[in-house]
Amino acid sequence: MRVPTDYDNLGFEQACALDPEMAENYLAHTMIGDPLADAAVEVLSAMKRSESTKLISAYMTVPDGNDPPDAPKEVHALFEDAFTPPDWLDLSALTAGIHMFHRNRKMVVAGMLAGVLVEGFSTNISESFFITGKLRDQGVRRLQQNNRHMVELFLPGGMGPLGDGWRLSFRIRLVHAQVRYLLKNSGEWDEDALGVPLSAAHCGYAITAFSARLLKHMRSLGAVFSDEEAASFMTTWRYSGLLMGIPDSILFQGEQDALKLYEVGTMCEPEPSAASVVLANSLVNSAPLVVGINDSVKGQKLSQYVYKVSRALIGDTLANQLNYPKQSTFGVLPWFRAQARYERFILRFFPKIARKSNVSNFTTLLSGSWFHDEGITYHLPDHVYAEESSEW
């Protein structure tokens, strides 16, 4: 097995002690991208940008994935794969997860922003973001796009064929393949050290964080949900991961499997790099702008609070590695849990007040998401550096 030099470390040995098969599988997938999407993007890259966008859009307007005229066989193979649902998918079973998501919106957003995304950037996942500059140069838009994807996954019908959650998941697959293509041809990426850009290992790791790790943070923040709701939430993310091109060989089966994969992957990853420090702190400091706070004083207060919540979720060791400001987290999580209990009390005994609060929370969630008049577009980046790429 070819192992990137960044992963030849003590952490891999520790991961092997925990689960040698999973650890070796994780490292093997650092050298795997997405063969179907990579082949399709190579063909699309030879076309004019307007032509490739038109071709993708044509596929995304028919429910059965029928070929538009003159579609290359590589593109057809990719869409045929996307339009073939897995045997385990039951769309009706996703409803419980939708209800849970919207009942716990505050904890979802806090857990994602202050926990999951920061933890993801503490790994080598940060390297592709750092090189391309997408989070640095267009950080607010990138985070709002991430929020939009999450919101659409958990709207009724979002994961049905050509639902907006379905389409945004598949769009991510195309974007990942295009960024892999650009990075591999840029001279900026060290494959011997880092593995394949946006590898299957990193995508498989990320989807465990968005799902099982997020559930863990939500519980810490006071969210309450049933086993059925948790399983439904996990299934939604699992199907989204499949649409993103994550192979079955590293796509989690359920919550416990995902948590173990997350733990093994974290062990295998090297210590946070300078890129991790830059991106994690950029993420926290972008939070006020994402939700529309432009006042510098209010924005700084919110950033400091996000730092505090994040430190409470990710722990002092990782927070210190990421150069977080020194802060006490005493009472942070108990306060969140107390607020969650209060909101459940209001929902039970004062439903009219709760409905007004729900509308306000949902509006805030939408305001932090990327919605625009064009709807979902299928432009792909055409330069490795975000500041030099056409808008996508």
Secondary structure, 3 states (H helix, E strand, C coil): CCCCHHHCCHHHHHHHHHCHHHHHHHHHHCCCCCHHHHHHHHHHHCCCHHHHHHHHHHHCCCCCCCCCCCCCHHHHHHHHHHCCCCCCCCHHHHHHHHHHHHHCHHHHHHHHHHHHHHHHHCCCHHHHHHHHCHHHHCHHHHHHHHHHHHHHHCCCCCCCCCCHHHHHHHHHHHHHHHHHHHHHCCCCCCHHHHCCCCCHHHHHHHHHHHHHHHHHHHHHCCCCCCHHHHHHHHHHHHHHHHHCCCCHHHCCCCHHHHHHHHHHHHHHCCCCCHHHHHHHHHHHHHHHHHCCCCCHHHHHHHHHHHHHHHHHHHCHHHHHHCCCCCCCCCCHHHHHHHHHHHHHHHHHHCHHHHHHHHHHHHHHHHHCCCCCCCCCCCCCCCCCCHHHCCCC
